[in-house]
Amino acid sequence: QGTRDFGPKEMAIRERAFKAIISCFKRHGAEVIDTPVFELKETLTGKYGEDSKLIYDLKDQGGELLSLRYDL
């Protein structure tokens, strides 16, 4: 349950990998964006419609309904 945590050693490896990937993409004209992993369900259904095959529903500990986009 929950999300995964990465320790300092793992983060150093991830940061080096992401830096190399981002650098390569930028050399070829790509731009960096950042999107939220979790969104309120009402926000996400407004973007993708009601198609439940595109989103995964989650409830936080407070009972609020969140969703995860299919591409994440």
DSSP file (Angstrom, degrees, kcal/mol; ACC not computed):
  #  RESIDUE AA STRUCTURE BP1 BP2  ACC     N-H-->O    O-->H-N    N-H-->O    O-->H-N    TCO  KAPPA ALPHA  PHI   PSI    X-CA   Y-CA   Z-CA
    1    1 A Q              0   0    0      0, 0.0     2,-0.1     0, 0.0     0, 0.0   0.000 360.0 360.0 360.0 156.1    0.0    0.0    0.0
    2    2 A G        -     0   0    0      2,-0.0     2,-0.3     0, 0.0     0, 0.0  -0.377 360.0 -51.7  85.1-163.7    1.1    3.6   -0.5
    3    3 A T        -     0   0    0     -2,-0.1     2,-0.3     1,-0.0     0, 0.0  -0.722  57.5 -97.1-112.0 163.6    3.8    4.9   -2.7
    4    4 A R        -     0   0    0     -2,-0.3     2,-0.4     1,-0.0    -2,-0.0  -0.598  29.3-150.2 -85.7 137.2    7.4    3.8   -3.0
    5    5 A D        -     0   0    0     -2,-0.3     2,-0.5     0, 0.0    -1,-0.0  -0.828   6.2-150.7-102.0 145.2   10.2    5.7   -1.2
    6    6 A F        -     0   0    0     -2,-0.4    -2,-0.0     4,-0.0     0, 0.0  -0.969  11.8-138.2-116.9 130.6   13.7    5.9   -2.5
    7    7 A G     >  -     0   0    0     -2,-0.5     4,-2.7     1,-0.1     5,-0.2  -0.188  35.7 -91.1 -76.4 174.5   16.7    6.2   -0.2
    8    8 A P  H  > S+     0   0    0      0, 0.0     4,-2.1     0, 0.0     5,-0.2   0.872 125.4  49.7 -56.9 -41.7   19.7    8.5   -0.9
    9    9 A K  H  > S+     0   0    0      2,-0.2     4,-1.6     1,-0.2     5,-0.1   0.934 114.0  44.8 -65.9 -45.6   21.7    5.8   -2.7
   10   10 A E  H  > S+     0   0    0      1,-0.2     4,-2.6     2,-0.2    -1,-0.2   0.888 111.9  53.2 -64.7 -39.0   18.8    4.9   -5.0
   11   11 A M  H  X S+     0   0    0     -4,-2.7     4,-3.1     1,-0.2     5,-0.2   0.877 104.6  54.7 -65.9 -37.2   18.0    8.6   -5.6
   12   12 A A  H  X S+     0   0    0     -4,-2.1     4,-2.0    -5,-0.2    -1,-0.2   0.921 111.4  45.2 -61.1 -43.0   21.6    9.3   -6.7
   13   13 A I  H  X S+     0   0    0     -4,-1.6     4,-2.3     2,-0.2    -2,-0.2   0.933 114.5  48.0 -65.1 -46.4   21.3    6.6   -9.3
   14   14 A R  H  X S+     0   0    0     -4,-2.6     4,-3.1     1,-0.2     5,-0.2   0.912 110.7  51.5 -61.2 -43.6   17.9    7.7  -10.4
   15   15 A E  H  X S+     0   0    0     -4,-3.1     4,-2.5     1,-0.2    -1,-0.2   0.901 110.3  48.3 -63.1 -41.4   19.0   11.4  -10.7
   16   16 A R  H  X S+     0   0    0     -4,-2.0     4,-2.1    -5,-0.2    -1,-0.2   0.920 113.8  47.4 -63.6 -42.9   22.0   10.4  -12.8
   17   17 A A  H  X S+     0   0    0     -4,-2.3     4,-2.4     2,-0.2    -2,-0.2   0.943 114.1  45.8 -64.2 -47.9   19.8    8.3  -15.1
   18   18 A F  H  X S+     0   0    0     -4,-3.1     4,-3.2     1,-0.2     5,-0.3   0.891 110.4  54.4 -63.2 -38.9   17.2   11.0  -15.5
   19   19 A K  H  X S+     0   0    0     -4,-2.5     4,-2.3    -5,-0.2    -1,-0.2   0.916 110.4  46.3 -60.6 -43.4   19.8   13.7  -16.1
   20   20 A A  H  X S+     0   0    0     -4,-2.1     4,-2.0     2,-0.2    -2,-0.2   0.916 115.4  46.0 -65.3 -43.6   21.3   11.6  -18.9
   21   21 A I  H  X S+     0   0    0     -4,-2.4     4,-2.5     2,-0.2    -2,-0.2   0.937 114.2  47.1 -65.2 -47.4   17.9   10.9  -20.5
   22   22 A I  H  X S+     0   0    0     -4,-3.2     4,-2.8     1,-0.2     5,-0.2   0.902 110.9  52.7 -62.6 -41.7   16.7   14.6  -20.2
   23   23 A S  H  X S+     0   0    0     -4,-2.3     4,-2.0    -5,-0.3    -1,-0.2   0.913 110.5  47.4 -59.7 -44.3   20.0   15.8  -21.6
   24   24 A C  H  X S+     0   0    0     -4,-2.0     4,-0.9     2,-0.2    -2,-0.2   0.927 112.8  48.3 -63.3 -46.1   19.6   13.5  -24.7
   25   25 A F  H ><>S+     0   0    0     -4,-2.5     5,-2.4     1,-0.2     3,-0.8   0.912 110.4  51.6 -61.6 -42.7   15.9   14.5  -25.2
   26   26 A K  H ><5S+     0   0    0     -4,-2.8     3,-2.0     1,-0.3    -1,-0.2   0.877 102.6  59.4 -63.5 -37.5   16.8   18.3  -24.9
   27   27 A R  H 3<5S+     0   0    0     -4,-2.0    -1,-0.3     1,-0.3    -2,-0.2   0.789 107.1  48.4 -59.8 -26.0   19.6   17.9  -27.5
   28   28 A H  T <<5S-     0   0    0     -4,-0.9    -1,-0.3    -3,-0.8    -2,-0.2   0.169 129.7 -93.9-103.2  16.8   16.9   16.7  -29.9
   29   29 A G  T < 5S+     0   0    0     -3,-2.0    -3,-0.2     1,-0.3    -2,-0.1   0.477  74.5 144.5  93.2   3.2   14.5   19.5  -29.2
   30   30 A A      < -     0   0    0     -5,-2.4     2,-0.4    -6,-0.1    -1,-0.3  -0.380  38.1-141.5 -73.8 155.0   12.3   18.1  -26.5
   31   31 A E        -     0   0    0     -2,-0.1     2,-0.3     0, 0.0    -1,-0.0  -0.907  16.9-117.1-116.2 147.5   11.0   20.2  -23.6
   32   32 A V        +     0   0    0     -2,-0.4     2,-0.3     2,-0.0   -10,-0.0  -0.655  35.4 172.5 -85.4 134.1   10.6   19.1  -20.0
   33   33 A I        -     0   0    0     -2,-0.3     2,-0.4     2,-0.0     0, 0.0  -0.907  17.8-151.5-130.4 164.0    7.2   19.0  -18.4
   34   34 A D        -     0   0    0     -2,-0.3    -2,-0.0     2,-0.0     0, 0.0  -0.995  12.3-174.2-137.5 131.9    6.0   17.7  -15.0
   35   35 A T        -     0   0    0     -2,-0.4     2,-0.1     0, 0.0    -2,-0.0  -0.924  32.0-101.1-124.7 150.3    2.5   16.3  -14.3
   36   36 A P        -     0   0    0      0, 0.0     3,-0.1     0, 0.0    -2,-0.0  -0.406  18.6-148.6 -69.1 145.4    1.0   15.2  -11.1
   37   37 A V  S    S+     0   0    0      1,-0.2    32,-0.6    -2,-0.1     2,-0.4   0.920  85.5  36.6 -77.2 -46.9    0.8   11.5  -10.4
   38   38 A F  E    S+A   68   0A   0     30,-0.1     2,-0.3    28,-0.0    30,-0.2  -0.868  70.4 174.5-108.1 140.7   -2.4   11.7   -8.4
   39   39 A E  E     -A   67   0A   0     28,-2.1    28,-2.8    -2,-0.4     2,-0.1  -0.958  42.1 -89.1-136.4 158.0   -5.3   14.0   -9.1
   40   40 A L  E  >  -A   66   0A   0     -2,-0.3     4,-2.2    26,-0.2     3,-0.5  -0.432  40.6-123.3 -60.5 141.4   -8.8   14.5   -7.7
   41   41 A K  H  > S+     0   0    0     24,-1.8     4,-2.9     1,-0.2     5,-0.3   0.891 110.5  55.5 -58.1 -41.0  -11.1   12.2   -9.7
   42   42 A E  H  > S+     0   0    0     23,-0.3     4,-1.1     1,-0.2    -1,-0.2   0.863 108.7  48.2 -63.0 -34.6  -13.3   15.1  -10.7
   43   43 A T  H  > S+     0   0    0     -3,-0.5     4,-1.0     2,-0.2    -1,-0.2   0.927 114.0  46.2 -68.0 -45.5  -10.3   16.9  -12.2
   44   44 A L  H >X S+     0   0    0     -4,-2.2     4,-2.5     1,-0.2     3,-0.6   0.891 109.9  51.6 -68.0 -40.6   -9.2   13.8  -14.1
   45   45 A T  H 3X S+     0   0    0     -4,-2.9     4,-2.1     1,-0.2    -1,-0.2   0.804 104.8  59.2 -68.0 -26.2  -12.6   12.9  -15.5
   46   46 A G  H 3< S+     0   0    0     -4,-1.1    -1,-0.2    -5,-0.3    -2,-0.2   0.815 111.7  40.6 -67.3 -29.5  -12.9   16.5  -16.7
   47   47 A K  H << S+     0   0    0     -4,-1.0    -2,-0.2    -3,-0.6    -1,-0.2   0.875 132.5  20.7 -83.8 -41.3   -9.7   15.9  -18.8
   48   48 A Y  H  < S-     0   0    0     -4,-2.5     3,-0.5     1,-0.3    -3,-0.2   0.471 102.0-125.3-110.4  -4.6  -10.4   12.3  -20.0
   49   49 A G     <  -     0   0    0     -4,-2.1    -1,-0.3    -5,-0.3    -2,-0.1  -0.359  50.3 -52.5  83.1-171.6  -14.2   12.0  -19.7
   50   50 A E  S    S+     0   0    0     -2,-0.1     2,-0.8    -4,-0.1    -1,-0.2   0.346  85.4 133.1 -87.1   6.1  -15.9    9.2  -17.7
   51   51 A D    >   -     0   0    0     -3,-0.5     3,-1.8     1,-0.2     4,-0.4  -0.436  40.2-164.3 -64.8 103.8  -14.1    6.3  -19.5
   52   52 A S  T 3  S+     0   0    0     -2,-0.8     3,-0.5     1,-0.3    -1,-0.2   0.632  80.8  71.6 -68.3 -13.4  -13.1    4.2  -16.5
   53   53 A K  T 3  S+     0   0    0      1,-0.2    -1,-0.3     3,-0.1    -2,-0.1   0.667  95.8  53.7 -74.4 -14.5  -10.6    2.2  -18.6
   54   54 A L  S <  S+     0   0    0     -3,-1.8    16,-2.0    -6,-0.1     2,-0.3   0.613 109.2  45.3 -95.1 -13.8   -8.4    5.3  -18.7
   55   55 A I  E     -B   69   0A   0     -3,-0.5     2,-0.5    -4,-0.4    14,-0.2  -0.934  64.7-141.3-133.6 154.9   -8.1    6.0  -15.0
   56   56 A Y  E     -B   68   0A   0     12,-2.3    12,-2.4    -2,-0.3     2,-0.3  -0.968  24.1-137.3-114.0 124.5   -7.5    4.0  -11.8
   57   57 A D  E     +B   67   0A   0     -2,-0.5     2,-0.3    10,-0.2    10,-0.3  -0.608  25.0 175.8 -85.4 140.8   -9.4    5.1   -8.7
   58   58 A L  E     -B   66   0A   0      8,-3.3     8,-3.5    -2,-0.3     2,-0.5  -0.973  20.0-144.3-137.6 150.1   -7.8    5.4   -5.3
   59   59 A K  E     -B   65   0A   0     -2,-0.3     6,-0.2     6,-0.2     2,-0.1  -0.972  15.8-141.5-115.7 133.5   -9.0    6.6   -2.0
   60   60 A D    >   -     0   0    0      4,-2.3     3,-2.2    -2,-0.5     6,-0.0  -0.308  37.7 -92.6 -81.6 176.6   -6.7    8.4    0.4
   61   61 A Q  T 3  S+     0   0    0      1,-0.3    -1,-0.1     2,-0.1    -2,-0.0   0.736 127.1  57.1 -64.8 -21.6   -6.8    7.8    4.1
   62   62 A G  T 3  S-     0   0    0      2,-0.1    -1,-0.3     1,-0.0     3,-0.1   0.469 120.0-108.7 -86.2  -1.8   -9.3   10.7    4.5
   63   63 A G    <   +     0   0    0     -3,-2.2     2,-0.2     1,-0.3    -2,-0.1   0.457  68.8 146.7  90.2   1.7  -11.7    9.0    2.1
   64   64 A E        -     0   0    0      1,-0.1    -4,-2.3    -5,-0.0     2,-0.6  -0.527  51.5-120.8 -73.4 137.8  -11.2   11.5   -0.7
   65   65 A L  E     + B   0  59A   0     -2,-0.2   -24,-1.8    -6,-0.2   -23,-0.3  -0.710  38.7 174.5 -85.8 117.1  -11.4    9.9   -4.2
   66   66 A L  E     -AB  40  58A   0     -8,-3.5    -8,-3.3    -2,-0.6     2,-0.3  -0.720  13.5-150.3-113.6 165.3   -8.2   10.3   -6.2
   67   67 A S  E     -AB  39  57A   0    -28,-2.8   -28,-2.1   -10,-0.3     2,-0.5  -0.971   7.9-145.1-139.4 155.3   -7.3    8.9   -9.5
   68   68 A L  E     -AB  38  56A   0    -12,-2.4   -12,-2.3    -2,-0.3   -30,-0.1  -0.980  30.6-117.4-118.8 127.4   -4.1    7.8  -11.3
   69   69 A R  E >   - B   0  55A   0    -32,-0.6     3,-1.8    -2,-0.5   -14,-0.2  -0.308  22.2-120.3 -64.1 148.3   -3.9    8.4  -15.1
   70   70 A Y  T 3  S+     0   0    0    -16,-2.0    -1,-0.1     1,-0.3   -15,-0.1   0.801 111.4  58.9 -59.6 -30.8   -3.6    5.3  -17.2
   71   71 A D  T 3         0   0    0      1,-0.2    -1,-0.3   -17,-0.2    -2,-0.1   0.513 360.0 360.0 -81.6  -2.7   -0.2    6.5  -18.6
   72   72 A L    <         0   0    0     -3,-1.8    -1,-0.2   -35,-0.1    -2,-0.2   0.389 360.0 360.0-110.9 360.0    1.3    6.7  -15.2
